[in-house]
Amino acid sequence: MRAALAASARGGRPLRYAASEAVLRAALGPRGARAARQAVAAAPGPGLRRRAYRTAWEDAAGAAGAALEDLGHGLLRLTRGGRSVQVRDGIVPLDDPVALAVAGDRELAHEALRRAGLAVPRAVRCTTADLGPARRLLAETGRVVVKPAAGTGAGTAVTCGVGTPDELVRAAVYAARWGGDVVVEEQVQGEEARVLVLDGRPLGTVRRRPPEVVGDGRSTVAELVVAENARRTAAGGAAGLLPLTLDLDAVATLRRAGRRLHGVPPAGAVWPVKTAVNQAGPAQTAGERGAVGALAGVATAAAGALGLRLAAVEVVQRPGSGAVVLEVNSTPGLHYHWQVAEDSEAVLVCRDLLDALLRQPDRRESP
């Protein structure tokens, strides 16, 4: 471990890559490493996400009476009444580049949220060469989350529930592969919700459980993950767009429950395979229109503090002690709001977005 840490601290992507791979192999073992490769090989590709968004924008265009033109490579033009707008998958032209840049900088964003009177997790930014601040935070809070400072999105290289100095080193070296510096923040306990806000109005809320596999009495956890990724691929994007990856978060989640990657869950048993919720599928996702009570106020205040018209605000509601804003996503995934367990809970947010976009002046028009 010391050798991997030293290699990572010397910098340079190849060294960081080699160090993080060594940590992952050490955690998973040879059989686990093979299973991780199989899981990735069976994972849905980007084309499935594009297909799902194409369907959503077609639905929105039909509801709005707009014409849709496919410009290729995921780029769509939607036109109504002489006004047009271009979108690409879940990316829409609502927010200015400065607001997006501020929201994308974790430290700047958290400072803006604190100035607005909103609670955010305690966090430190450090390198693998000096994990002293991270060790102190771990000692004070008991458990932390380790993630790349670069903000990779989709839970990539995020390890939750880190509770020992050795786990901290492993998670930091692994996260450093994605940009060198790492962010270590306190693990906030409570129910997590994700609220999509448009122009100060909550469009929808999703609540996600961590990804799970259901045992058949024969297959290992690794085999069940490979099968789940194959199922997501076969469903053409309708059953979950992100692959389940076997990483340090998966290893730690199983270990905390006294399980392992090559354990065989009993038939019908539901085993969580990660703590980070980003890769949850529809079966683990509940949705609702708008947002309820204090959650709505916190989410809209967070988007407003960063000057964002469109944002997904991730909030943890702590029992008896208020809400904590984990993150504000300025280019949020929209698909979470219709890929939910119950059809009655789906919120077709692209309809709301298209209405807002078509009410804007056409950017090609002269002022």
Order of alpha helices (4+ residues) and beta strands (2+ residues): alpha-alpha-alpha-beta-beta-beta-alpha-alpha-beta-alpha-beta-beta-alpha-beta-beta-beta-beta-alpha-alpha-beta-beta-alpha-beta-beta-alpha
